[in-house]
Amino acid sequence: MPKYYDDLTLEEMFEQFDHTYMMSDDSRAYENGRRQKQIMDSKVEEQGGWTQELVDTYNKYAPEGMFQLDYELIHKSAKNK
């Protein structure tokens, strides 16, 4: 049964997320990816923010390189806000 993106668990969101949306020339793909990121970020915040476990799970599905998250950098930048 198909689900809406916001009905997915965080792990399912990480698995289905279009990590390259920001490079798309197609505005529909860009807007869809941007919306997915907003939904995913909101769900992460609802659960208390990024933890090491969430970052590891996200990185399991993210392509290598610039798409991987860095837990230390996330928390360092959060402290500067």
Phi, psi and omega in degrees: 000125181293147179239155169283154183304319182286354175270351183283157170287166178301317181297320177296322176298314179301319182292322185270347186298136177274094184293342183255016185304324185289351179260000185284140173275347181269116184297331178294317179294320179297311181296321178297315179295320179296319179293318177301317181296319178299315180297314181296315180297321178296318181293322177297315180296321178301330182266011175101006178098181183287127173250167177301320180297317178295318178298316179298319179294315178302312183294337177299328183257343182281144175299153179299156175094226188293350181270349179283145176268152178242111183304315182297319180293321178300313183284330176293317180288329178293326179291333182277358181276000000 
